[in-house]
Amino acid sequence: MTRKAVVLYSGGLDSTTCLAIAREDGYEPYAMSFAYGQRHSVELELAKRNAKEAGAREHLVVEFDYRQVGGSALTSDIDVPKEGVGSDIPVTYVPARNTIFLSFALGWAEALGAFDIFIGVNALDYSGYPDCRPEYIAAFERMANLATKAGVEGAGHFTIHAPLINLTKAEIIGRGLALGVDYGRTHSCYDPTPEGVACGRCDSCRLRLKGFAEAGRTDPVKYVKGEQ
């Protein structure tokens, strides 16, 4: 019988690749996205449009307004940095975001009778977010098996899969292309134009463009003229 898996799916490059990997690994993906007041909502609209075609059995969009918390350039009136990836944790970090997302995913997984959760975090070509590290994923997995009825009663063991965590962006793109991912239907920019065109200068755009260049490929998405 095909095993169910909840896949955190933003509509971006990494999560779309992660969804394809879950399918390739024999799971039936249940995609979960979030409308939390993020300024880069173009990504979410693509997720809504493409989830089923990308292989999701179901697509659940959870809505909450994290702008009330603030503390991030992605949810507050704070400028998105455009000067390049630095050594400090940038203001695009959203407080505790992956913990919140994984908690929702854990709840849905338990309700579905699923014990596998996929998240497309990366610890190599990334912006230095603390909730993208291997030790964080391992800690959340331990917590998941302590904090759930299914885990405590021994119905199964929850596993948090992070298949991209030790890959470069170029390797992620290569893996996705081999699985047939259409990256023209993804979006990664933190600060797109009102028309949804990627800025080409934020951390996410820079890392994405660097990955395509190192993979010897051309990024199929549109960028502000002169920024690709």
URDA-V383468 format. One record per residue. RES is the residue in one letter. PHI is phi as a letter, one per 20 degrees, with the letter a starting at -180 (* if undefined). NEAR is the number of other ideal C-beta (glycine too) atoms within 10 Angstrom. D_FIRST is the distance of its C-alpha to the first C-alpha in Angstrom with 2 decimals. Layout:
# URDA-V383468
res->[RES | RES]
phi->[PHI | PHI]
near->[NEAR | NEAR]
d_first->[D_FIRST | D_FIRST]
This chain:
# URDA-V383468
res->[M | T | R | K | A | V | V | L | Y | S | G | G | L | D | S | T | T | C | L | A | I | A | R | E | D | G | Y | E | P | Y | A | M | S | F | A | Y | G | Q | R | H | S | V | E | L | E | L | A | K | R | N | A | K | E | A | G | A | R | E | H | L | V | V | E | F | D | Y | R | Q | V | G | G | S | A | L | T | S | D | I | D | V | P | K | E | G | V | G | S | D | I | P | V | T | Y | V | P | A | R | N | T | I | F | L | S | F | A | L | G | W | A | E | A | L | G | A | F | D | I | F | I | G | V | N | A | L | D | Y | S | G | Y | P | D | C | R | P | E | Y | I | A | A | F | E | R | M | A | N | L | A | T | K | A | G | V | E | G | A | G | H | F | T | I | H | A | P | L | I | N | L | T | K | A | E | I | I | G | R | G | L | A | L | G | V | D | Y | G | R | T | H | S | C | Y | D | P | T | P | E | G | V | A | C | G | R | C | D | S | C | R | L | R | L | K | G | F | A | E | A | G | R | T | D | P | V | K | Y | V | K | G | E | Q]
phi->[* | f | e | e | b | e | d | f | c | e | n | e | f | f | f | f | f | f | f | f | f | g | f | f | e | n | e | e | f | d | e | c | c | c | d | d | n | f | f | e | f | g | g | f | f | f | f | f | f | d | g | f | f | f | o | f | f | c | c | d | d | e | d | b | d | e | f | f | e | m | n | b | f | e | c | c | e | c | f | f | f | c | e | o | f | d | e | e | f | f | f | f | f | d | g | l | g | f | f | f | f | f | f | f | f | f | f | f | f | f | f | e | m | d | c | c | c | d | c | e | f | b | d | d | e | b | e | n | f | f | e | d | e | g | f | f | g | f | f | f | f | f | f | g | e | e | d | c | f | f | f | f | e | m | f | r | d | f | c | e | e | c | f | d | f | d | d | f | f | f | f | f | f | f | f | f | f | f | e | n | f | e | f | f | d | c | b | c | f | e | b | f | f | g | e | n | e | f | f | n | c | f | g | f | f | f | f | f | f | f | f | f | f | f | e | m | c | d | f | f | e | e | c | g | g | n | d | e]
near->[4 | 8 | 14 | 18 | 26 | 29 | 30 | 22 | 30 | 24 | 26 | 22 | 28 | 30 | 26 | 30 | 25 | 29 | 29 | 22 | 22 | 27 | 19 | 14 | 14 | 9 | 22 | 18 | 27 | 24 | 30 | 28 | 24 | 22 | 16 | 20 | 18 | 19 | 19 | 23 | 15 | 20 | 23 | 20 | 13 | 20 | 28 | 14 | 13 | 20 | 25 | 12 | 9 | 24 | 19 | 22 | 16 | 15 | 19 | 16 | 14 | 15 | 9 | 13 | 10 | 21 | 15 | 8 | 17 | 13 | 14 | 20 | 19 | 22 | 21 | 15 | 8 | 14 | 8 | 21 | 18 | 15 | 9 | 9 | 16 | 11 | 6 | 8 | 11 | 18 | 15 | 21 | 19 | 23 | 13 | 14 | 19 | 19 | 13 | 18 | 21 | 25 | 15 | 16 | 27 | 24 | 14 | 18 | 26 | 20 | 10 | 15 | 11 | 22 | 21 | 21 | 27 | 27 | 25 | 25 | 23 | 25 | 18 | 15 | 20 | 18 | 20 | 15 | 18 | 11 | 20 | 22 | 17 | 12 | 9 | 20 | 21 | 12 | 14 | 22 | 19 | 13 | 17 | 23 | 17 | 10 | 14 | 18 | 8 | 19 | 19 | 10 | 8 | 8 | 13 | 17 | 12 | 23 | 14 | 22 | 20 | 22 | 21 | 28 | 18 | 11 | 19 | 17 | 23 | 18 | 17 | 25 | 24 | 18 | 18 | 23 | 15 | 10 | 15 | 11 | 20 | 13 | 21 | 10 | 16 | 25 | 27 | 28 | 26 | 23 | 20 | 23 | 13 | 6 | 7 | 16 | 17 | 26 | 19 | 21 | 20 | 26 | 21 | 26 | 25 | 20 | 20 | 28 | 21 | 15 | 24 | 19 | 13 | 15 | 18 | 9 | 14 | 9 | 22 | 11 | 23 | 17 | 19 | 15 | 8 | 6 | 14 | 14]
d_first->[0.00 | 3.81 | 6.29 | 9.36 | 12.70 | 16.20 | 18.46 | 22.21 | 23.51 | 27.27 | 27.68 | 29.42 | 29.14 | 27.26 | 24.66 | 23.97 | 23.52 | 21.21 | 18.99 | 18.98 | 18.13 | 15.10 | 13.82 | 15.01 | 13.24 | 9.78 | 9.66 | 9.92 | 13.58 | 15.56 | 19.09 | 21.94 | 25.57 | 28.89 | 32.20 | 34.43 | 37.73 | 37.31 | 39.98 | 37.64 | 35.87 | 35.62 | 32.46 | 30.89 | 31.96 | 30.23 | 27.02 | 27.25 | 28.02 | 25.45 | 22.28 | 20.42 | 21.76 | 20.73 | 17.05 | 16.72 | 14.64 | 17.48 | 20.71 | 22.63 | 26.24 | 27.88 | 31.66 | 34.29 | 37.71 | 37.98 | 41.34 | 42.80 | 42.10 | 43.33 | 43.95 | 42.39 | 43.56 | 40.30 | 41.02 | 44.82 | 47.98 | 47.98 | 48.42 | 45.50 | 46.96 | 47.56 | 49.38 | 46.45 | 44.09 | 46.12 | 45.74 | 45.51 | 42.62 | 43.39 | 44.00 | 40.82 | 38.94 | 37.66 | 38.14 | 34.96 | 32.82 | 29.72 | 29.90 | 30.00 | 27.20 | 24.90 | 25.89 | 24.81 | 21.47 | 21.06 | 21.96 | 19.49 | 16.64 | 17.69 | 17.98 | 14.48 | 13.02 | 12.31 | 13.96 | 14.42 | 17.41 | 18.88 | 22.64 | 24.83 | 27.79 | 30.08 | 32.82 | 34.78 | 35.81 | 35.85 | 38.51 | 38.53 | 36.62 | 36.11 | 32.63 | 31.32 | 32.02 | 29.72 | 31.44 | 30.71 | 26.95 | 27.03 | 29.15 | 26.94 | 23.90 | 26.09 | 27.23 | 23.79 | 23.02 | 26.48 | 26.63 | 23.60 | 23.04 | 19.46 | 20.93 | 23.97 | 22.33 | 19.89 | 16.65 | 15.50 | 17.31 | 17.77 | 18.07 | 20.19 | 19.57 | 22.81 | 22.32 | 25.70 | 27.79 | 29.68 | 29.99 | 33.10 | 32.99 | 33.74 | 30.78 | 28.48 | 29.92 | 29.56 | 25.88 | 25.34 | 27.46 | 25.55 | 22.37 | 24.39 | 25.23 | 28.27 | 30.37 | 32.88 | 30.59 | 30.59 | 33.42 | 34.51 | 38.12 | 39.29 | 42.37 | 42.01 | 44.85 | 44.86 | 43.65 | 40.59 | 42.03 | 41.15 | 44.18 | 43.69 | 45.36 | 43.18 | 41.20 | 37.93 | 39.59 | 41.40 | 38.32 | 36.46 | 39.48 | 39.99 | 36.42 | 36.86 | 40.28 | 39.08 | 36.25 | 38.97 | 37.57 | 39.03 | 37.36 | 36.83 | 37.45 | 40.94 | 43.20 | 46.61 | 49.15 | 50.27 | 47.50 | 44.95]
